[in-house]
Structures are given as structure tokens and as C-alpha cells.
Amino acid sequence: MYKNTKELSGGLMIINMDRQTRNFFFYACFSAIFFESSIMTILLQSKGLSLSNISILIGAYSVGVFIFEYITGIFADKYSRKSVLVLSTMFIIIGEVIFITGNSFWIMMIGFICLAISVSAKSGADIALIYDYMSENNQEESFGEFMSILGSTCMTLCAIAAFSGPFFNS
């Protein structure tokens, strides 16, 4: 995974990853960004939904993630982690299109359930896929470091998205 590592001042690391690991890194980072999260309530209210309807949608999303986490995990283990990630991508596209174009509570409910399936399908399958890859290439010892870098990068990008989301609403 790591071809060359140089330590800089302050312990920062420059890491040159192989192509497969780098592709996964960018996929994981960019699939974690939701620009609309910081303005979701405003967007849903602008579509005519009440705060109680929005709360129900968010609750349904959370319950959906809880339920589908188990189901998609079984599917990923039984069939293929890659196919579950493709399924996740399909559901995120469907969910986002519904989120953008939907204008009623029940249509939005379908969109939120699609988003819940997407998040559940991605969760775990992506990490298992990179672990399998690293294990096959005798790089298991680098997995913890990779996940640390990935986690901090994703959190940084999510923070940037949260602060930049309102600018997309203008």
C-alpha cells in the first residue's frame, strides 16, 4: 500500500498509496460528503414539509439505517462487497434525485429510505473491501494507519461541506 513514506515536521506523513488504495481512499472520502446536511431542514421546509414531518423523515432514516445495516452486511458477506458498494451508489443517486425533485412527504420518505439503504450498504462493505485487499497484499499492519488517515480526512471534508452547504442554497 505504501510505496514511500516521508515524515515531515510535526509528525505529518506524506503517503504514496498504490492505485487501488488511492482509488478507494477518494471513493470513501467523497462518498461521505453531504453538502445538504447543514441546510436539510430549510430545504425540506421550502418544499412545504412541517417540522414534525421532517422529524418523522429523519427518524425513518435512522430506523432504516439500523435495519438495513444488518441486511446489507449479510448480502455483502454472502455475495460480494463490490456489488453492495455498487448498490449503495445506485441508492444514493436515487435518494438524492428524489431529495432534490420530491415535493411531498411520502415521496421524500422514499428518498430518505433510499439514502438509508445507501449509507447502510456502504458502511462496513467499504472497510471490509479495503481490509481484504490489504490482507491479500500482506499489508494488514498498515490498515490501522490507513483508517486513521481516512477517518480524519473524511471528517475534515464533512466539516468543509457543512460550512459550504449554505452557499449552494443561495
C-alpha positions in Angstrom: 0.0 0.0 0.0 2.7 2.5 1.0 5.4 2.9 -1.6 7.2 5.7 0.0 6.8 7.5 3.4 8.5 10.7 4.5 8.0 12.2 7.9 7.7 16.0 8.0 7.9 18.3 10.9 5.1 17.8 13.4 4.8 14.1 12.5 2.7 14.7 9.4 3.1 11.9 6.8 3.2 12.1 3.1 2.0 8.7 1.8 2.1 7.4 -1.7 -0.5 4.8 -1.9 -0.9 2.2 -4.7 -3.6 2.9 -7.3 -6.2 0.6 -5.8 -5.8 2.0 -2.3 -5.8 5.6 -3.6 -9.0 5.0 -5.6 -10.7 3.5 -2.5 -9.5 6.4 -0.4 -11.0 9.0 -2.8 -14.2 7.0 -3.1 -14.6 6.7 0.7 -13.9 10.4 1.2 -16.1 11.8 -1.5 -19.0 9.4 -0.8 -19.0 10.7 2.8 -19.7 14.3 1.9 -23.3 15.6 2.0 -23.5 19.3 1.2 -27.2 19.4 2.0 -26.9 18.1 5.6 -26.4 21.6 7.1 -29.4 23.0 5.3 -31.7 20.0 5.1 -34.4 21.3 7.4 -34.5 24.6 5.4 -34.7 22.7 2.1 -37.5 20.4 3.4 -39.4 23.3 4.8 -39.2 25.1 1.5 -40.8 22.0 -0.1 -43.8 22.5 2.3 -42.9 20.0 5.0 -43.6 20.8 8.6 -41.0 20.3 11.4 -42.9 17.3 12.6 -42.8 15.7 9.1 -39.1 16.4 8.9 -38.6 14.8 12.3 -40.5 11.7 11.1 -38.4 11.5 8.0 -35.1 11.8 10.0 -36.5 9.1 12.4 -37.4 6.8 9.5 -33.9 7.3 8.0 -32.3 6.4 11.4 -34.5 3.3 11.7 -33.8 2.4 8.1 -30.1 2.6 8.7 -30.4 0.4 11.7 -32.5 -2.3 9.9 -30.6 -2.2 6.6 -27.2 -2.3 8.2 -27.7 -5.9 9.1 -29.4 -6.9 5.8 -26.7 -5.3 3.6 -24.0 -6.8 5.8 -25.3 -10.3 5.2 -25.6 -9.6 1.5 -22.0 -8.3 1.3 -20.7 -11.3 3.1 -22.7 -13.8 1.1 -22.3 -12.3 -2.4 -19.8 -9.5 -3.0 -18.6 -6.4 -1.2 -18.2 -4.7 -4.6 -21.8 -5.4 -5.6 -23.0 -3.9 -2.3 -21.0 -0.8 -3.0 -22.5 -0.5 -6.5 -25.9 -1.0 -4.9 -25.0 1.8 -2.4 -24.1 4.1 -5.2 -27.3 3.4 -7.1 -29.4 4.1 -4.0 -27.6 7.3 -3.2 -28.2 8.6 -6.7 -31.9 7.6 -6.5 -32.2 9.1 -3.0 -30.5 12.4 -4.0 -32.6 12.8 -7.1 -35.8 12.2 -5.0 -34.5 14.6 -2.4 -33.9 17.3 -5.0 -37.1 16.8 -7.0 -39.5 15.5 -4.5 -42.2 17.7 -3.2 -44.4 15.6 -0.9 -43.9 13.8 2.4 -44.4 10.3 1.0 -42.0 10.9 -1.9 -39.4 12.3 0.5 -40.0 9.2 2.7 -39.0 7.0 -0.3 -35.9 9.2 -0.8 -34.9 9.0 2.8 -35.3 5.2 2.8 -33.1 5.1 -0.3 -30.5 7.2 1.5 -30.7 4.9 4.5 -30.1 1.8 2.3 -27.2 3.6 0.6 -25.5 4.5 3.9 -26.1 1.0 5.3 -24.8 -0.7 2.2 -21.7 1.4 2.2 -21.0 1.1 5.9 -18.9 -2.0 6.6 -18.7 -3.2 3.0 -16.2 -0.5 2.1 -14.0 -1.1 5.1 -14.2 -4.9 4.6 -13.2 -4.5 1.0 -10.1 -2.5 1.7 -9.2 -4.8 4.6 -9.5 -7.8 2.2 -7.3 -6.0 -0.3 -4.7 -5.1 2.2 -4.7 -8.7 3.6 -4.3 -10.2 0.2 -1.3 -7.9 -0.3 0.3 -8.6 3.1 -0.4 -5.1 4.3 -2.6 -5.8 7.3 -0.2 -3.9 9.6 -1.0 -0.7 7.6 -4.7 -1.0 8.0 -5.0 1.0 11.2 -2.9 3.8 9.9 -4.9 3.9 6.7 -8.2 4.0 8.6 -6.9 6.8 10.8 -5.9 8.9 7.9 -9.1 8.1 6.0 -11.3 9.0 9.1 -9.6 12.3 9.7 -9.7 13.2 6.0 -13.4 12.3 5.8 -14.2 14.4 9.0 -12.4 17.4 7.6 -14.2 17.1 4.3 -17.6 16.7 6.1 -16.8 19.9 8.1 -16.0 21.8 4.9 -19.2 20.5 3.3 -21.2 21.5 6.4 -19.9 25.1 6.3 -20.1 25.4 2.5 -23.6 23.8 2.1 -25.5 27.1 2.8 -23.6 28.7 -0.1 -25.2 26.2 -2.5 -28.7 27.3 -1.3 -28.2 30.9 -2.4 
